[in-house]
Amino acid sequence: MKNNNKHIAPIETTVRKAMELLDGLAANAILFLVNADEQLVGSLTDGDLRRGFIRCLGLDDPLKDFINTNPKHLQQGRYDLNEVLAMRKNHILIFPVLEAQNRIIKVVNLREQKSYLPVDAMIMAGGRGERLKPLTDKTPKPLLKVGDKPIIENNMDRLNAYGVDDVWISLGYLGEQLENHFKEGAEKSTRINYVREKEPLGTAGALGLVDGFIHDDVLLMNSDLLTNLDFEDFYLFHKEQNADISVVCIPYRVNIPYAIMETEQSRVVGFKEKPTMTYFSNGGIYLIKRELLNLIPKNTKFNATDLMESAILEGKKVAAYNFSGYWLDIGKPEDFEQAQIDIKNLK
């Protein structure tokens, strides 16, 4: 992953050089100091320098005498969203994420992104896109452009905005093009791994091939969706419900052109004149507790609906997140054309 190294400096940095670095960061003025093993030893702000000067420290004193030795940070795979929300509430908007040996793997800037969710993501991108032929004859559907970037890249960028930086992509038809496009994710400040399906494994089967998920929850989504879903709100719902699986549900309205009779046995007790009935359909986006992945058989076609059914039979909680924002499944030519119009106004 590409590190935000403009915020990282060695502890041996001089006070004068540190002041220059902070000045160059403008409103984002904070440095994280590391030792020779690249481990975090402290942070430095303009306020830390002022307090040092008040204590009669000078430009020739070692930087370690100025720093905050206990800066706020997150530990990779061992934090929850409440820690992020607390920092955001207290206006701590820039902080490092550390791996097990306390080395910085990323600096998060909540001025530049919406959140930092503790989830892994699996993006299903192996389908052939038959209904979009001939566009998909030589290009996999996820790489068809909507606006100025591929469909899947719109989703990657939205996930990245919510701090989802551990991503897996399932590959099938023309999968090497996707791998060549994203490589290991450095350009997206994301760690990308790939799952190669020898045979189509359905909409959830690829999850059973992964042993390296870092977080306790996995976000599963189809690559051919266009949406403005608030992933943080979806995650908070998932946790508040204490759900084993949460699924985004999209309202689908049916206008019935006749009066609908309300009956009890053979007796009419009322009627509704040309009602509109609202149903909720599967939106193809899920949050799944990692422990439930044990229900997925290896190397077998298995859909997300199969996983939900298995979870229900096991007595697990499957929760419906009713979503009324923008959502489009780009499956047919007319959907693809609509996406080109909608992307101009989608935030």
N, C-alpha and C positions, 0 to 999 in steps of 0.2 A: 504494500500500500504506500502511496506517496505521502510522506509526512509533511505536516505544516511546519517546516523547520525554521521559518523566519521567527518563530517564537522560542526557539531552542538555542542555547549557547553554552559553551563549556564554563565550568565554575572558575577556571583560570582567567576568564575575560577580565580586562581592567575595568575600573569604574568608569573611566572616560569613554571607553568603547561601548560599555553597557548603556550609557546615557545616549550615545549616538544611535544604538540599535532601538532603544525605546522611542526616541524621537522619530525614527523612520516608521514606527508602527502606528503613530498618530493615536486615534481613538481606541485602538486595540493594544495599547501599550502595556504589555506584560511579557516577561521572559521567564522561561523555565530552564533552570541551570542543571547541567548533568555532569557527572564525574567521568573519569577515563573509561569506565565500563558502560557509559551511556545511561546510567541510572539517575533517576530524579533525586536531586539533593535540596532543591528549594525553588522559590519563585522570587521575582523582583519586579516592582512597579516604581513609578515616580514617587509614590508615597513612602515606599521603603527607603529610597535614596534620601528623601527629605528628613525622615526620622533618623537616619544614620548621620546626616550632617549636623542635626540638632545635638546628637550625642558626641559631637566633635570628631567624627570620622572624616577622612579626607580622600582626595582622589588617589592617593598612593596606598591606601589601605586595601586589604584583600576583599574581593567582592563577597566572600562568604560571611563577612561581618555585617553586611547590609540585608541579607536575604531573609525571607520568610521560610523557615525550615519545615513547615507543615502545611504546604499549600493544598487546597481542595483538589481532588482528583478522583477518577474512577478506576476500578480494577477490571480489566477485560473479563467478561463472562461472569462477574461476581457482583454486579450492581443491579439495582432495580430503578424503575423510572422515577420513584419518589425522590431519590437522590438528585436526579436531574432537575425535577420540578422545584425542589428546595433551593438549589443553586440559582435557578432562573428567578425565583421569587426574591432572592437576596442579591440579585444583580451580579452574580458571579457567572459571567457569560463566556469566559474562555478558560478551559481547563484541560489537562492532559489525561489520556487514557493509558494505563500501564499494563504491561504483560506481567507474568508471574515473577520475573526477576527485577521488577520495578523499572524496566526500560520503557521509555515513551514510544508507543506505537502510533499515536495520533494526538493532535491537539484539536479539540472541538471548539468551534466558535459559534455560539448561539445567536450572534448577530448575523451570521451568514447562513444558518440553517434553522429549521423549525424545532427540532428535538434531537434526542439521541436514544433511540429505542433499543432495549435489550432483547433483540430478536435476531435469528438467522432468517434469511429469505430463500425460498426455492421458487424460481421462475420457470414455468413449464413452456418450453420453446421447441418441442420436437415434432409438432404436427406438420402435415404436408400442405395444408391450406388449399385443398382441392377446389373449394368454391370460389377462390380468387384467381384461378387459372385464367389467362396465361401469365399473369403477373408473377406467379409463384413457380413457373417452370424452371427458372434458373436462380431464383432468389427465395430464401426461406421467408415465410410470411412475417416473422418478427422483425426482419430487416427492411421490409417495405417502408418507405418514408411517409410519415404523417407530419406535414409541415416541413421543417428543415432537418428532421432527424428520424431514424427508424422508430417503429412502434415500440419495440422493446426498450429503446433508449429513453423514450419519454417516461416509461415506468421506472427504469433504473434511476433516472434523475430525481423522480419524485420520492423514491425510497431513500436515496442519498440525502435528500433535503430533510428527512426525518431521522437521519443518523443510522440507517440500516446499512452497515458497511461490511457485513459478512454474507455474501450472496452466492448461491449455487444456481447454475443454469442447466436444465436438462436438455440434452441434444439428441436430435434424431435426423430428420430430413435436412440435408445440406448443412449439418451442424458445424462443419469446419469453417464455414463462412462466419458464423457467430463467434467462434473461438478466435478467428483471425481479427475480427472487429474489436472485441473487448480485451483480448489477451488475458492478463492476470488482474486487470482492473486498475492499474496504476493511474491512468488518465482520469478515472472517476473517483480517485481516493477510496477505492473499495477493494476488498479481497474477493476475487471471483474464482470459484472452483466449478468444474464441469462434471456432469454425470452423463455418460453416454449410454443410450438405450439401444441394445442390439435389436430388440423387437419392441414395438410400442407397448408401454406399460400403463397406459391410461393416465388419468389426471392426478394420480397420487402415487403410483407405483415407484417412481424414481426416488421418493423419499426413503424407501426401504433400502436403497443402495448406499446411503450416506451414514458414515460412522463418526464424522467429524464436526457435528453441530456443536457450537460453543454455548449457546444460551438455552434457557429452559423452555422457550417457546419458539416455534417455527412459523413464519408467515409463508403461506403457499398461495401463489396466484398464477393465473394464465398470462402469457406474454402478450396476447392480442387484445388487451383491454385498454380503454382510454378512460380515465376517471380523475376527479379532483378529491378523492377520498382523503379525509384527515386520518392518517394512520395512527397518530397519537391518540385521538379520541376512540378509534376502534380498539387499540390496545388497552386503554383505560377501561372500556366497557368489558373487554375480555377478563380483566383482572377483577373488576367490581362484581361480575357475575360468578367469579370463581369457576369459569367454564373450562371444560377439557378441550372443547372445540368451539370456536365462534365462527360464524359464517356471515358474510355480507349479503344482505337480502335486498333485492331491487323491487320496488312496487310496479306491478303490472295491472293496468286498469282495463276492464272489459265493459263496454257499453252495450247493454241489452236493449234491443229496440221494442220490447213488449213489456206489458205489465206482468210482474212476477207474483204469483199467488202464494200466500202463506197459508199453509194447511196444517191441521192436526187430524191425522188419519184421513177421513174423507170430507172433513168439514173445513170450509174456507173461513179463516179467522182474520184475514186482512190481505192487503196487496200493496206492492210498490210499483209505481208507474215508471217504466223505463229506467231502472236503476243502473248505476255504475258500480260494478263490483271490483274491489281491489284485492289482488293476490300478491304474494311476495315470492319472487323467483330467486334461484341461486345465482349470486353475482360472481362466482368463481374466485373469491378471495377469502382466505381462511387464516385463523390463528389456531395453532394446535400445540398442546402440551407435548413436549418432546417424548415423554414416557409413553404416549399413545402410539408412537411410531412402531412399537413392538407388535401392533395389530396388523401391520402391513406385511403380506407375504413377500418373500424374496423372488425377484425375477418372474413376477406374475402380473398380468394386467390387473390393475386395481385402481378404481376411481375414487375421487374424494367423497362421492356419495356412498360408496361401499364403506369407506372409513367411518363416516358418520353413522351409518347403520350398525356397523360393528360396535362403535362406541355406545350407542343407545342400548344394544343388547347386553353390553357389559355393565349397564347401569351408570354410565358416564353422562355428564351434562353437556349437551349441545345447545348453544345459545344463538339466537338470531339477532343480528345487528341490522336494524331497518335503516336503510340509507336512501335519502331523498335527493342527494346531490347529483352531479353529472356522472354518467356511466354509459359506456358504449362498448359492445362486443363487436369487434371488427371481423365479422365472419363472411359477409357477402359484399359484392361490388358496391351496392348502394350504401352499405355501412362505411366502406372505405372512402367513398366520395363525401359522405356526411362528416367523417372525421377530419377531412381536409378543411372543411368550413369551420367546424367547432374548435379546432386547435388554436385558431387565431384569438379566441376569447377565453380559452381555458387557462385557469391559474392554478 
